[in-house]
Amino acid sequence: MAKVLIIGASRGIGLETLKAALQAGHSVRALARSARRIPVDHPKLEKMAGDALEMATVKRALTGVDVVTQSLGVSAGPEMILKPTRLFSKRRGCSLPRWRRLTSSG
């Protein structure tokens, strides 16, 4: 079975992906700012707190994984409608091509 990294695993699609991966027998590393709040405990689950916009955090999270899934999102609410978000443009700085360079260099 694969070691799966799920970025944004604390709720929503990320949490459901985490549950499905564990049910399928995979080992899961769950990266979330509030990893302690992930409402799942499992012997094959490693909760990792960190900011997915920080390259050092992403590099640590990538160590030893076979598959990466990213499900970052923003909270729904009035601020989502009234304020702009830069999450997705900032996230581009930690894109898959950069991850490949990070993991292949050492």
PDB file as gemmi writes it, atoms N, CA and C in Angstrom:
CRYST1    1.000    1.000    1.000  90.00  90.00  90.00 P 1                      
ATOM      1  N   MET A   1       0.827  -1.184   0.000  1.00  0.00           N  
ATOM      2  CA  MET A   1       0.000   0.000   0.000  1.00  0.00           C  
ATOM      3  C   MET A   1       0.877   1.256   0.000  1.00  0.00           C  
ATOM      4  N   ALA A   2       0.313   2.348  -0.437  1.00  0.00           N  
ATOM      5  CA  ALA A   2       1.049   3.605  -0.592  1.00  0.00           C  
ATOM      6  C   ALA A   2       1.042   4.428   0.693  1.00  0.00           C  
ATOM      7  N   LYS A   3       2.047   5.290   0.796  1.00  0.00           N  
ATOM      8  CA  LYS A   3       2.064   6.329   1.830  1.00  0.00           C  
ATOM      9  C   LYS A   3       1.537   7.585   1.150  1.00  0.00           C  
ATOM     10  N   VAL A   4       0.418   8.108   1.644  1.00  0.00           N  
ATOM     11  CA  VAL A   4      -0.282   9.217   1.015  1.00  0.00           C  
ATOM     12  C   VAL A   4      -0.137  10.470   1.871  1.00  0.00           C  
ATOM     13  N   LEU A   5       0.236  11.571   1.249  1.00  0.00           N  
ATOM     14  CA  LEU A   5       0.240  12.871   1.902  1.00  0.00           C  
ATOM     15  C   LEU A   5      -1.009  13.617   1.468  1.00  0.00           C  
ATOM     16  N   ILE A   6      -1.800  14.042   2.450  1.00  0.00           N  
ATOM     17  CA  ILE A   6      -2.989  14.825   2.155  1.00  0.00           C  
ATOM     18  C   ILE A   6      -2.780  16.207   2.757  1.00  0.00           C  
ATOM     19  N   ILE A   7      -2.692  17.202   1.896  1.00  0.00           N  
ATOM     20  CA  ILE A   7      -2.500  18.586   2.325  1.00  0.00           C  
ATOM     21  C   ILE A   7      -3.873  19.238   2.423  1.00  0.00           C  
ATOM     22  N   GLY A   8      -4.188  19.748   3.601  1.00  0.00           N  
ATOM     23  CA  GLY A   8      -5.515  20.315   3.838  1.00  0.00           C  
ATOM     24  C   GLY A   8      -6.475  19.240   4.288  1.00  0.00           C  
ATOM     25  N   ALA A   9      -6.059  18.459   5.286  1.00  0.00           N  
ATOM     26  CA  ALA A   9      -6.795  17.254   5.667  1.00  0.00           C  
ATOM     27  C   ALA A   9      -7.718  17.423   6.864  1.00  0.00           C  
ATOM     28  N   SER A  10      -7.887  18.624   7.372  1.00  0.00           N  
ATOM     29  CA  SER A  10      -8.622  18.769   8.625  1.00  0.00           C  
ATOM     30  C   SER A  10     -10.141  18.780   8.483  1.00  0.00           C  
ATOM     31  N   ARG A  11     -10.636  19.062   7.280  1.00  0.00           N  
ATOM     32  CA  ARG A  11     -12.095  19.081   7.096  1.00  0.00           C  
ATOM     33  C   ARG A  11     -12.431  19.022   5.615  1.00  0.00           C  
ATOM     34  N   GLY A  12     -13.705  18.957   5.339  1.00  0.00           N  
ATOM     35  CA  GLY A  12     -14.180  18.963   3.952  1.00  0.00           C  
ATOM     36  C   GLY A  12     -13.658  17.804   3.126  1.00  0.00           C  
ATOM     37  N   ILE A  13     -13.296  18.110   1.894  1.00  0.00           N  
ATOM     38  CA  ILE A  13     -12.827  17.091   0.958  1.00  0.00           C  
ATOM     39  C   ILE A  13     -11.550  16.429   1.464  1.00  0.00           C  
ATOM     40  N   GLY A  14     -10.658  17.211   2.077  1.00  0.00           N  
ATOM     41  CA  GLY A  14      -9.419  16.632   2.601  1.00  0.00           C  
ATOM     42  C   GLY A  14      -9.681  15.588   3.665  1.00  0.00           C  
ATOM     43  N   LEU A  15     -10.601  15.856   4.568  1.00  0.00           N  
ATOM     44  CA  LEU A  15     -10.950  14.905   5.622  1.00  0.00           C  
ATOM     45  C   LEU A  15     -11.589  13.651   5.037  1.00  0.00           C  
ATOM     46  N   GLU A  16     -12.461  13.830   4.065  1.00  0.00           N  
ATOM     47  CA  GLU A  16     -13.091  12.664   3.428  1.00  0.00           C  
ATOM     48  C   GLU A  16     -12.064  11.841   2.651  1.00  0.00           C  
ATOM     49  N   THR A  17     -11.092  12.499   2.027  1.00  0.00           N  
ATOM     50  CA  THR A  17     -10.031  11.796   1.319  1.00  0.00           C  
ATOM     51  C   THR A  17      -9.185  10.997   2.304  1.00  0.00           C  
ATOM     52  N   LEU A  18      -8.881  11.598   3.455  1.00  0.00           N  
ATOM     53  CA  LEU A  18      -8.139  10.923   4.510  1.00  0.00           C  
ATOM     54  C   LEU A  18      -8.857   9.643   4.940  1.00  0.00           C  
ATOM     55  N   LYS A  19     -10.135   9.752   5.218  1.00  0.00           N  
ATOM     56  CA  LYS A  19     -10.922   8.587   5.643  1.00  0.00           C  
ATOM     57  C   LYS A  19     -10.919   7.493   4.574  1.00  0.00           C  
ATOM     58  N   ALA A  20     -11.085   7.883   3.325  1.00  0.00           N  
ATOM     59  CA  ALA A  20     -11.117   6.909   2.231  1.00  0.00           C  
ATOM     60  C   ALA A  20      -9.765   6.219   2.061  1.00  0.00           C  
ATOM     61  N   ALA A  21      -8.682   6.973   2.184  1.00  0.00           N  
ATOM     62  CA  ALA A  21      -7.347   6.395   2.041  1.00  0.00           C  
ATOM     63  C   ALA A  21      -7.073   5.388   3.162  1.00  0.00           C  
ATOM     64  N   LEU A  22      -7.442   5.734   4.379  1.00  0.00           N  
ATOM     65  CA  LEU A  22      -7.258   4.801   5.500  1.00  0.00           C  
ATOM     66  C   LEU A  22      -8.113   3.560   5.308  1.00  0.00           C  
ATOM     67  N   GLN A  23      -9.346   3.745   4.874  1.00  0.00           N  
ATOM     68  CA  GLN A  23     -10.245   2.606   4.656  1.00  0.00           C  
ATOM     69  C   GLN A  23      -9.702   1.678   3.573  1.00  0.00           C  
ATOM     70  N   ALA A  24      -8.999   2.255   2.593  1.00  0.00           N  
ATOM     71  CA  ALA A  24      -8.408   1.457   1.517  1.00  0.00           C  
ATOM     72  C   ALA A  24      -7.107   0.775   1.946  1.00  0.00           C  
ATOM     73  N   GLY A  25      -6.649   1.061   3.170  1.00  0.00           N  
ATOM     74  CA  GLY A  25      -5.458   0.393   3.685  1.00  0.00           C  
ATOM     75  C   GLY A  25      -4.165   1.167   3.546  1.00  0.00           C  
ATOM     76  N   HIS A  26      -4.216   2.399   3.078  1.00  0.00           N  
ATOM     77  CA  HIS A  26      -3.016   3.208   2.903  1.00  0.00           C  
ATOM     78  C   HIS A  26      -2.570   3.822   4.230  1.00  0.00           C  
ATOM     79  N   SER A  27      -1.299   4.130   4.321  1.00  0.00           N  
ATOM     80  CA  SER A  27      -0.780   4.949   5.413  1.00  0.00           C  
ATOM     81  C   SER A  27      -0.954   6.395   4.988  1.00  0.00           C  
ATOM     82  N   VAL A  28      -1.339   7.249   5.924  1.00  0.00           N  
ATOM     83  CA  VAL A  28      -1.655   8.638   5.577  1.00  0.00           C  
ATOM     84  C   VAL A  28      -0.881   9.594   6.467  1.00  0.00           C  
ATOM     85  N   ARG A  29      -0.254  10.580   5.841  1.00  0.00           N  
ATOM     86  CA  ARG A  29       0.297  11.739   6.546  1.00  0.00           C  
ATOM     87  C   ARG A  29      -0.644  12.898   6.224  1.00  0.00           C  
ATOM     88  N   ALA A  30      -1.240  13.461   7.256  1.00  0.00           N  
ATOM     89  CA  ALA A  30      -2.228  14.531   7.091  1.00  0.00           C  
ATOM     90  C   ALA A  30      -1.604  15.856   7.508  1.00  0.00           C  
ATOM     91  N   LEU A  31      -1.408  16.755   6.561  1.00  0.00           N  
ATOM     92  CA  LEU A  31      -0.842  18.078   6.835  1.00  0.00           C  
ATOM     93  C   LEU A  31      -1.977  19.093   6.929  1.00  0.00           C  
ATOM     94  N   ALA A  32      -2.027  19.771   8.070  1.00  0.00           N  
ATOM     95  CA  ALA A  32      -3.044  20.802   8.265  1.00  0.00           C  
ATOM     96  C   ALA A  32      -2.533  21.791   9.302  1.00  0.00           C  
ATOM     97  N   ARG A  33      -2.958  23.038   9.175  1.00  0.00           N  
ATOM     98  CA  ARG A  33      -2.569  24.039  10.182  1.00  0.00           C  
ATOM     99  C   ARG A  33      -3.027  23.615  11.564  1.00  0.00           C  
ATOM    100  N   SER A  34      -4.182  23.023  11.641  1.00  0.00           N  
ATOM    101  CA  SER A  34      -4.733  22.589  12.929  1.00  0.00           C  
ATOM    102  C   SER A  34      -4.865  21.064  12.938  1.00  0.00           C  
ATOM    103  N   ALA A  35      -3.753  20.381  12.766  1.00  0.00           N  
ATOM    104  CA  ALA A  35      -3.766  18.916  12.656  1.00  0.00           C  
ATOM    105  C   ALA A  35      -4.359  18.243  13.886  1.00  0.00           C  
ATOM    106  N   ARG A  36      -4.171  18.841  15.045  1.00  0.00           N  
ATOM    107  CA  ARG A  36      -4.707  18.216  16.265  1.00  0.00           C  
ATOM    108  C   ARG A  36      -6.232  18.160  16.249  1.00  0.00           C  
ATOM    109  N   ARG A  37      -6.849  18.966  15.409  1.00  0.00           N  
ATOM    110  CA  ARG A  37      -8.314  18.980  15.321  1.00  0.00           C  
ATOM    111  C   ARG A  37      -8.871  17.949  14.350  1.00  0.00           C  
ATOM    112  N   ILE A  38      -8.018  17.221  13.663  1.00  0.00           N  
ATOM    113  CA  ILE A  38      -8.501  16.187  12.745  1.00  0.00           C  
ATOM    114  C   ILE A  38      -9.222  15.132  13.586  1.00  0.00           C  
ATOM    115  N   PRO A  39     -10.513  14.920  13.344  1.00  0.00           N  
ATOM    116  CA  PRO A  39     -11.312  14.059  14.215  1.00  0.00           C  
ATOM    117  C   PRO A  39     -11.207  12.564  13.917  1.00  0.00           C  
ATOM    118  N   VAL A  40     -10.016  12.117  13.538  1.00  0.00           N  
ATOM    119  CA  VAL A  40      -9.795  10.707  13.216  1.00  0.00           C  
ATOM    120  C   VAL A  40      -8.537  10.255  13.942  1.00  0.00           C  
ATOM    121  N   ASP A  41      -8.611   9.088  14.541  1.00  0.00           N  
ATOM    122  CA  ASP A  41      -7.426   8.445  15.111  1.00  0.00           C  
ATOM    123  C   ASP A  41      -7.318   7.071  14.482  1.00  0.00           C  
ATOM    124  N   HIS A  42      -6.115   6.740  14.033  1.00  0.00           N  
ATOM    125  CA  HIS A  42      -5.905   5.470  13.330  1.00  0.00           C  
ATOM    126  C   HIS A  42      -4.426   5.140  13.414  1.00  0.00           C  
ATOM    127  N   PRO A  43      -4.079   3.863  13.542  1.00  0.00           N  
ATOM    128  CA  PRO A  43      -2.654   3.495  13.620  1.00  0.00           C  
ATOM    129  C   PRO A  43      -1.847   3.885  12.374  1.00  0.00           C  
ATOM    130  N   LYS A  44      -2.503   4.005  11.227  1.00  0.00           N  
ATOM    131  CA  LYS A  44      -1.800   4.355   9.985  1.00  0.00           C  
ATOM    132  C   LYS A  44      -1.905   5.837   9.657  1.00  0.00           C  
ATOM    133  N   LEU A  45      -2.316   6.642  10.628  1.00  0.00           N  
ATOM    134  CA  LEU A  45      -2.469   8.080  10.410  1.00  0.00           C  
ATOM    135  C   LEU A  45      -1.412   8.851  11.185  1.00  0.00           C  
ATOM    136  N   GLU A  46      -0.675   9.687  10.462  1.00  0.00           N  
ATOM    137  CA  GLU A  46       0.292  10.609  11.069  1.00  0.00           C  
ATOM    138  C   GLU A  46      -0.228  12.027  10.837  1.00  0.00           C  
ATOM    139  N   LYS A  47      -0.537  12.712  11.918  1.00  0.00           N  
ATOM    140  CA  LYS A  47      -1.015  14.091  11.821  1.00  0.00           C  
ATOM    141  C   LYS A  47       0.188  15.017  11.906  1.00  0.00           C  
ATOM    142  N   MET A  48       0.280  15.946  10.978  1.00  0.00           N  
ATOM    143  CA  MET A  48       1.408  16.876  10.909  1.00  0.00           C  
ATOM    144  C   MET A  48       0.878  18.302  10.840  1.00  0.00           C  
ATOM    145  N   ALA A  49       1.198  19.087  11.845  1.00  0.00           N  
ATOM    146  CA  ALA A  49       0.776  20.484  11.856  1.00  0.00           C  
ATOM    147  C   ALA A  49       1.754  21.319  11.044  1.00  0.00           C  
ATOM    148  N   GLY A  50       1.230  22.228  10.241  1.00  0.00           N  
ATOM    149  CA  GLY A  50       2.103  23.098   9.470  1.00  0.00           C  
ATOM    150  C   GLY A  50       1.341  23.889   8.429  1.00  0.00           C  
ATOM    151  N   ASP A  51       2.040  24.870   7.877  1.00  0.00           N  
ATOM    152  CA  ASP A  51       1.477  25.755   6.865  1.00  0.00           C  
ATOM    153  C   ASP A  51       1.916  25.285   5.485  1.00  0.00           C  
ATOM    154  N   ALA A  52       0.962  24.915   4.665  1.00  0.00           N  
ATOM    155  CA  ALA A  52       1.263  24.407   3.322  1.00  0.00           C  
ATOM    156  C   ALA A  52       1.833  25.469   2.400  1.00  0.00           C  
ATOM    157  N   LEU A  53       1.867  26.715   2.821  1.00  0.00           N  
ATOM    158  CA  LEU A  53       2.468  27.774   2.014  1.00  0.00           C  
ATOM    159  C   LEU A  53       3.943  27.960   2.330  1.00  0.00           C  
ATOM    160  N   GLU A  54       4.451  27.236   3.312  1.00  0.00           N  
ATOM    161  CA  GLU A  54       5.871  27.306   3.668  1.00  0.00           C  
ATOM    162  C   GLU A  54       6.604  26.112   3.055  1.00  0.00           C  
ATOM    163  N   MET A  55       7.565  26.404   2.183  1.00  0.00           N  
ATOM    164  CA  MET A  55       8.270  25.349   1.463  1.00  0.00           C  
ATOM    165  C   MET A  55       8.978  24.368   2.392  1.00  0.00           C  
ATOM    166  N   ALA A  56       9.539  24.833   3.509  1.00  0.00           N  
ATOM    167  CA  ALA A  56      10.217  23.928   4.437  1.00  0.00           C  
ATOM    168  C   ALA A  56       9.238  22.909   5.010  1.00  0.00           C  
ATOM    169  N   THR A  57       8.036  23.337   5.309  1.00  0.00           N  
ATOM    170  CA  THR A  57       7.004  22.441   5.818  1.00  0.00           C  
ATOM    171  C   THR A  57       6.625  21.415   4.761  1.00  0.00           C  
ATOM    172  N   VAL A  58       6.425  21.872   3.548  1.00  0.00           N  
ATOM    173  CA  VAL A  58       6.050  20.976   2.450  1.00  0.00           C  
ATOM    174  C   VAL A  58       7.157  19.969   2.200  1.00  0.00           C  
ATOM    175  N   LYS A  59       8.387  20.402   2.229  1.00  0.00           N  
ATOM    176  CA  LYS A  59       9.512  19.496   1.995  1.00  0.00           C  
ATOM    177  C   LYS A  59       9.549  18.402   3.067  1.00  0.00           C  
ATOM    178  N   ARG A  60       9.361  18.783   4.325  1.00  0.00           N  
ATOM    179  CA  ARG A  60       9.320  17.782   5.404  1.00  0.00           C  
ATOM    180  C   ARG A  60       8.164  16.808   5.197  1.00  0.00           C  
ATOM    181  N   ALA A  61       7.024  17.345   4.811  1.00  0.00           N  
ATOM    182  CA  ALA A  61       5.838  16.504   4.624  1.00  0.00           C  
ATOM    183  C   ALA A  61       6.006  15.514   3.474  1.00  0.00           C  
ATOM    184  N   LEU A  62       6.767  15.868   2.466  1.00  0.00           N  
ATOM    185  CA  LEU A  62       6.957  15.018   1.287  1.00  0.00           C  
ATOM    186  C   LEU A  62       7.882  13.836   1.530  1.00  0.00           C  
ATOM    187  N   THR A  63       8.661  13.891   2.584  1.00  0.00           N  
ATOM    188  CA  THR A  63       9.642  12.845   2.852  1.00  0.00           C  
ATOM    189  C   THR A  63       8.969  11.478   2.982  1.00  0.00           C  
ATOM    190  N   GLY A  64       9.339  10.572   2.111  1.00  0.00           N  
ATOM    191  CA  GLY A  64       8.865   9.198   2.199  1.00  0.00           C  
ATOM    192  C   GLY A  64       7.462   8.926   1.703  1.00  0.00           C  
ATOM    193  N   VAL A  65       6.849   9.864   1.006  1.00  0.00           N  
ATOM    194  CA  VAL A  65       5.492   9.625   0.509  1.00  0.00           C  
ATOM    195  C   VAL A  65       5.504   9.192  -0.952  1.00  0.00           C  
ATOM    196  N   ASP A  66       4.467   8.463  -1.329  1.00  0.00           N  
ATOM    197  CA  ASP A  66       4.327   7.971  -2.700  1.00  0.00           C  
ATOM    198  C   ASP A  66       3.329   8.791  -3.512  1.00  0.00           C  
ATOM    199  N   VAL A  67       2.338   9.348  -2.823  1.00  0.00           N  
ATOM    200  CA  VAL A  67       1.235  10.046  -3.483  1.00  0.00           C  
ATOM    201  C   VAL A  67       0.928  11.315  -2.707  1.00  0.00           C  
ATOM    202  N   VAL A  68       0.624  12.391  -3.436  1.00  0.00           N  
ATOM    203  CA  VAL A  68       0.241  13.655  -2.794  1.00  0.00           C  
ATOM    204  C   VAL A  68      -1.126  14.080  -3.330  1.00  0.00           C  
ATOM    205  N   THR A  69      -1.987  14.473  -2.416  1.00  0.00           N  
ATOM    206  CA  THR A  69      -3.240  15.089  -2.812  1.00  0.00           C  
ATOM    207  C   THR A  69      -3.375  16.396  -2.042  1.00  0.00           C  
ATOM    208  N   GLN A  70      -3.850  17.420  -2.699  1.00  0.00           N  
ATOM    209  CA  GLN A  70      -3.949  18.756  -2.111  1.00  0.00           C  
ATOM    210  C   GLN A  70      -5.401  19.190  -2.134  1.00  0.00           C  
ATOM    211  N   SER A  71      -5.897  19.551  -0.967  1.00  0.00           N  
ATOM    212  CA  SER A  71      -7.296  19.977  -0.893  1.00  0.00           C  
ATOM    213  C   SER A  71      -7.436  21.235  -0.046  1.00  0.00           C  
ATOM    214  N   LEU A  72      -6.517  22.154  -0.236  1.00  0.00           N  
ATOM    215  CA  LEU A  72      -6.596  23.418   0.495  1.00  0.00           C  
ATOM    216  C   LEU A  72      -7.836  24.189   0.069  1.00  0.00           C  
ATOM    217  N   GLY A  73      -8.372  24.918   0.995  1.00  0.00           N  
ATOM    218  CA  GLY A  73      -9.527  25.738   0.682  1.00  0.00           C  
ATOM    219  C   GLY A  73      -9.628  26.883   1.663  1.00  0.00           C  
ATOM    220  N   VAL A  74     -10.596  27.692   1.464  1.00  0.00           N  
ATOM    221  CA  VAL A  74     -10.844  28.809   2.365  1.00  0.00           C  
ATOM    222  C   VAL A  74     -12.199  28.594   3.027  1.00  0.00           C  
ATOM    223  N   SER A  75     -12.338  29.128   4.223  1.00  0.00           N  
ATOM    224  CA  SER A  75     -13.597  28.994   4.954  1.00  0.00           C  
ATOM    225  C   SER A  75     -14.714  29.738   4.236  1.00  0.00           C  
ATOM    226  N   ALA A  76     -15.864  29.113   4.186  1.00  0.00           N  
ATOM    227  CA  ALA A  76     -17.028  29.781   3.614  1.00  0.00           C  
ATOM    228  C   ALA A  76     -17.621  30.706   4.664  1.00  0.00           C  
ATOM    229  N   GLY A  77     -17.989  31.855   4.269  1.00  0.00           N  
ATOM    230  CA  GLY A  77     -18.579  32.810   5.196  1.00  0.00           C  
ATOM    231  C   GLY A  77     -18.549  34.190   4.585  1.00  0.00           C  
ATOM    232  N   PRO A  78     -18.982  35.189   5.336  1.00  0.00           N  
ATOM    233  CA  PRO A  78     -19.044  36.553   4.807  1.00  0.00           C  
ATOM    234  C   PRO A  78     -17.695  37.065   4.319  1.00  0.00           C  
ATOM    235  N   GLU A  79     -16.620  36.692   5.017  1.00  0.00           N  
ATOM    236  CA  GLU A  79     -15.299  37.169   4.590  1.00  0.00           C  
ATOM    237  C   GLU A  79     -14.921  36.633   3.216  1.00  0.00           C  
ATOM    238  N   MET A  80     -15.413  35.463   2.860  1.00  0.00           N  
ATOM    239  CA  MET A  80     -15.137  34.885   1.549  1.00  0.00           C  
ATOM    240  C   MET A  80     -15.760  35.743   0.450  1.00  0.00           C  
ATOM    241  N   ILE A  81     -16.902  36.323   0.731  1.00  0.00           N  
ATOM    242  CA  ILE A  81     -17.605  37.142  -0.254  1.00  0.00           C  
ATOM    243  C   ILE A  81     -17.069  38.576  -0.261  1.00  0.00           C  
ATOM    244  N   LEU A  82     -16.759  39.089   0.918  1.00  0.00           N  
ATOM    245  CA  LEU A  82     -16.412  40.497   1.053  1.00  0.00           C  
ATOM    246  C   LEU A  82     -14.929  40.808   0.909  1.00  0.00           C  
ATOM    247  N   LYS A  83     -14.066  39.822   1.127  1.00  0.00           N  
ATOM    248  CA  LYS A  83     -12.624  40.065   1.074  1.00  0.00           C  
ATOM    249  C   LYS A  83     -11.981  39.183   0.010  1.00  0.00           C  
ATOM    250  N   PRO A  84     -10.982  39.698  -0.663  1.00  0.00           N  
ATOM    251  CA  PRO A  84     -10.278  38.858  -1.638  1.00  0.00           C  
ATOM    252  C   PRO A  84      -9.416  37.825  -0.915  1.00  0.00           C  
ATOM    253  N   THR A  85      -9.157  36.714  -1.575  1.00  0.00           N  
ATOM    254  CA  THR A  85      -8.244  35.712  -1.037  1.00  0.00           C  
ATOM    255  C   THR A  85      -7.063  35.560  -1.977  1.00  0.00           C  
ATOM    256  N   ARG A  86      -5.909  35.316  -1.395  1.00  0.00           N  
ATOM    257  CA  ARG A  86      -4.703  35.105  -2.194  1.00  0.00           C  
ATOM    258  C   ARG A  86      -4.172  33.691  -2.009  1.00  0.00           C  
ATOM    259  N   LEU A  87      -4.951  32.846  -1.321  1.00  0.00           N  
ATOM    260  CA  LEU A  87      -4.486  31.494  -1.020  1.00  0.00           C  
ATOM    261  C   LEU A  87      -4.037  30.757  -2.273  1.00  0.00           C  
ATOM    262  N   PHE A  88      -4.832  30.793  -3.314  1.00  0.00           N  
ATOM    263  CA  PHE A  88      -4.529  29.987  -4.486  1.00  0.00           C  
ATOM    264  C   PHE A  88      -3.354  30.542  -5.274  1.00  0.00           C  
ATOM    265  N   SER A  89      -3.191  31.846  -5.335  1.00  0.00           N  
ATOM    266  CA  SER A  89      -2.024  32.406  -6.005  1.00  0.00           C  
ATOM    267  C   SER A  89      -0.768  32.164  -5.174  1.00  0.00           C  
ATOM    268  N   LYS A  90      -0.867  32.236  -3.852  1.00  0.00           N  
ATOM    269  CA  LYS A  90       0.286  31.922  -2.999  1.00  0.00           C  
ATOM    270  C   LYS A  90       0.637  30.443  -3.103  1.00  0.00           C  
ATOM    271  N   ARG A  91      -0.368  29.609  -3.189  1.00  0.00           N  
ATOM    272  CA  ARG A  91      -0.178  28.158  -3.268  1.00  0.00           C  
ATOM    273  C   ARG A  91       0.631  27.791  -4.500  1.00  0.00           C  
ATOM    274  N   ARG A  92       0.500  28.575  -5.560  1.00  0.00           N  
ATOM    275  CA  ARG A  92       1.248  28.297  -6.789  1.00  0.00           C  
ATOM    276  C   ARG A  92       2.742  28.235  -6.538  1.00  0.00           C  
ATOM    277  N   GLY A  93       3.228  28.967  -5.536  1.00  0.00           N  
ATOM    278  CA  GLY A  93       4.649  28.949  -5.206  1.00  0.00           C  
ATOM    279  C   GLY A  93       5.126  27.619  -4.671  1.00  0.00           C  
ATOM    280  N   CYS A  94       4.218  26.778  -4.264  1.00  0.00           N  
ATOM    281  CA  CYS A  94       4.554  25.444  -3.759  1.00  0.00           C  
ATOM    282  C   CYS A  94       3.988  24.386  -4.695  1.00  0.00           C  
ATOM    283  N   SER A  95       4.060  24.625  -5.980  1.00  0.00           N  
ATOM    284  CA  SER A  95       3.434  23.745  -6.955  1.00  0.00           C  
ATOM    285  C   SER A  95       4.206  22.445  -7.137  1.00  0.00           C  
ATOM    286  N   LEU A  96       3.565  21.491  -7.774  1.00  0.00           N  
ATOM    287  CA  LEU A  96       4.144  20.173  -7.978  1.00  0.00           C  
ATOM    288  C   LEU A  96       5.510  20.203  -8.656  1.00  0.00           C  
ATOM    289  N   PRO A  97       5.739  20.998  -9.711  1.00  0.00           N  
ATOM    290  CA  PRO A  97       7.088  21.019 -10.284  1.00  0.00           C  
ATOM    291  C   PRO A  97       8.152  21.406  -9.255  1.00  0.00           C  
ATOM    292  N   ARG A  98       7.834  22.347  -8.367  1.00  0.00           N  
ATOM    293  CA  ARG A  98       8.788  22.704  -7.315  1.00  0.00           C  
ATOM    294  C   ARG A  98       8.968  21.559  -6.337  1.00  0.00           C  
ATOM    295  N   TRP A  99       7.889  20.833  -6.028  1.00  0.00           N  
ATOM    296  CA  TRP A  99       8.005  19.689  -5.128  1.00  0.00           C  
ATOM    297  C   TRP A  99       8.915  18.639  -5.736  1.00  0.00           C  
ATOM    298  N   ARG A 100       8.758  18.412  -7.030  1.00  0.00           N  
ATOM    299  CA  ARG A 100       9.609  17.415  -7.696  1.00  0.00           C  
ATOM    300  C   ARG A 100      11.082  17.814  -7.589  1.00  0.00           C  
ATOM    301  N   ARG A 101      11.370  19.095  -7.784  1.00  0.00           N  
ATOM    302  CA  ARG A 101      12.763  19.551  -7.646  1.00  0.00           C  
ATOM    303  C   ARG A 101      13.252  19.362  -6.217  1.00  0.00           C  
ATOM    304  N   LEU A 102      12.413  19.652  -5.257  1.00  0.00           N  
ATOM    305  CA  LEU A 102      12.804  19.507  -3.850  1.00  0.00           C  
ATOM    306  C   LEU A 102      13.114  18.059  -3.501  1.00  0.00           C  
ATOM    307  N   THR A 103      12.271  17.134  -3.944  1.00  0.00           N  
ATOM    308  CA  THR A 103      12.457  15.748  -3.569  1.00  0.00           C  
ATOM    309  C   THR A 103      13.552  15.066  -4.385  1.00  0.00           C  
ATOM    310  N   SER A 104      13.797  15.513  -5.587  1.00  0.00           N  
ATOM    311  CA  SER A 104      14.836  14.870  -6.397  1.00  0.00           C  
ATOM    312  C   SER A 104      16.232  15.369  -6.070  1.00  0.00           C  
ATOM    313  N   SER A 105      16.300  16.496  -5.342  1.00  0.00           N  
ATOM    314  CA  SER A 105      17.621  17.054  -5.042  1.00  0.00           C  
ATOM    315  C   SER A 105      18.200  16.501  -3.745  1.00  0.00           C  
ATOM    316  N   GLY A 106      17.500  15.649  -3.117  1.00  0.00           N  
ATOM    317  CA  GLY A 106      18.152  15.122  -1.971  1.00  0.00           C  
ATOM    318  C   GLY A 106      17.357  14.576  -0.908  1.00  0.00           C  
TER     319      GLY A 106                                                      
END                                                                             
